[in-house]
Structures are given as C-alpha cells and as structure tokens.
C-alpha cells in the first residue's frame, strides 16, 4: 500500500520533477531523475544545482516528502528558493514543512 501511494504521488508530481531535473542537471544525470519533488513551492528556477556523487540513482534526493518526528503530515509544502549554488554529495531526504533558501552568490553544500 505504501508503494502504491508513492507511485500516485510521483505521477501527480511528474511534470514538476521533469522540469526540475532537466533544468538544473546535465542530461546524463537528469535522465535518471535523481531529484523527486513533492508539493514544492518555487518562485523561479534560478541558481544552480550540482550532484557530486559517483552513483546517481532515481529518487536519491527527495524534497517535500514526509516529515519526521511529530510533524508527520504531508500536507505542508516544501519551499525552494535558490539564487546561488546548491551541492548534493549523496542521498538526501528533506521533509515537508521545510525550506531551502540560498541567496545570490551563496553556496549551500
């Protein structure tokens, strides 16, 4: 049942996932869809995203999916505002009710 829910969420968010991956990542990485987005609010696709990992797998970076601790609701959104460079060095999971904000010239890695 959990797997079915995940597939429904992925299908629902597929346009946003495709746009994000192919905008920010080189084609060789983007076709693997390493970044999965769930209920992400973004003002614009600015800045740069870098994945420095030997192995790039589908869904290795998940943003806005499930919260941890007492905030298990998935109804909250994840806010993405990037005007600098965000670097991922491996797998990452950032829950709903979270935000990433990097200002111009900033580096978050």
C-alpha positions in Angstrom: 0.0 0.0 0.0 2.9 2.4 0.8 4.4 1.7 -2.6 1.1 2.5 -4.4 0.8 5.8 -2.5 4.3 6.7 -3.5 3.6 5.9 -7.2 0.5 8.0 -7.2 2.4 11.0 -5.6 5.2 10.6 -8.2 2.7 10.5 -11.1 0.9 13.6 -9.7 4.2 15.5 -9.4 5.9 14.2 -12.5 5.7 17.4 -14.5 7.4 19.3 -11.7 10.0 16.5 -11.3 10.8 16.5 -15.0 11.1 20.3 -15.2 13.4 20.5 -12.2 15.7 17.7 -13.2 16.2 18.7 -16.8 16.5 22.4 -15.9 19.2 22.0 -13.2 21.1 18.9 -14.1 23.2 17.8 -17.0 21.4 15.4 -19.4 23.4 12.4 -18.2 22.1 12.9 -14.7 18.7 14.3 -15.5 17.5 11.2 -17.4 17.9 9.2 -14.2 15.5 11.6 -12.3 17.6 11.7 -9.1 15.5 14.5 -7.6 11.9 13.8 -6.6 9.7 16.7 -5.6 6.5 16.5 -3.5 4.4 19.7 -3.0 7.3 22.1 -3.7 6.6 25.8 -4.0 9.2 27.7 -6.0 9.3 31.3 -7.3 11.6 30.7 -10.2 14.2 28.2 -11.4 17.3 30.2 -10.7 20.7 29.3 -9.4 22.5 26.1 -9.9 22.2 22.5 -8.5 25.2 20.2 -8.5 25.2 16.4 -7.7 28.7 15.3 -6.7 28.2 11.5 -6.4 29.8 8.5 -8.1 26.4 6.9 -8.3 23.3 8.8 -9.4 20.1 6.9 -8.7 16.4 7.7 -9.2 14.9 9.4 -6.2 18.2 9.7 -4.3 17.2 13.3 -3.4 13.7 13.7 -2.1 12.3 17.1 -1.2 8.9 17.7 0.5 8.1 14.0 1.1 7.0 13.0 4.6 8.1 14.9 7.6 9.9 13.3 10.6 9.3 13.5 14.3 5.9 14.8 15.5 5.2 16.5 12.1 4.2 13.5 10.0 1.6 15.4 8.0 2.5 15.6 4.3 0.0 18.5 3.7 2.7 21.1 4.3 4.8 22.4 1.5 8.5 22.5 0.8 9.8 25.9 -0.2 12.7 26.1 -2.8 14.4 29.5 -3.4 17.8 29.2 -5.0 19.9 32.1 -6.4 23.3 30.5 -5.7 24.7 27.0 -5.9 23.3 24.0 -4.0 25.5 20.9 -3.9 24.4 17.4 -3.0 27.2 14.9 -2.3 24.9 11.8 -2.0 21.4 10.8 -0.9 19.2 13.4 0.9 15.7 13.5 2.2 14.1 16.8 3.2 10.6 16.6 4.6 7.6 18.7 4.1 7.3 21.9 6.3 10.9 22.7 5.3 12.7 25.3 3.1 15.9 25.8 1.3 16.9 29.4 0.6 20.2 30.3 -0.9 20.8 34.0 -1.8 22.7 35.3 -4.8 26.4 34.3 -4.7 25.6 31.9 -1.9 26.7 28.3 -1.6 24.8 25.6 0.2 26.6 22.3 0.3 
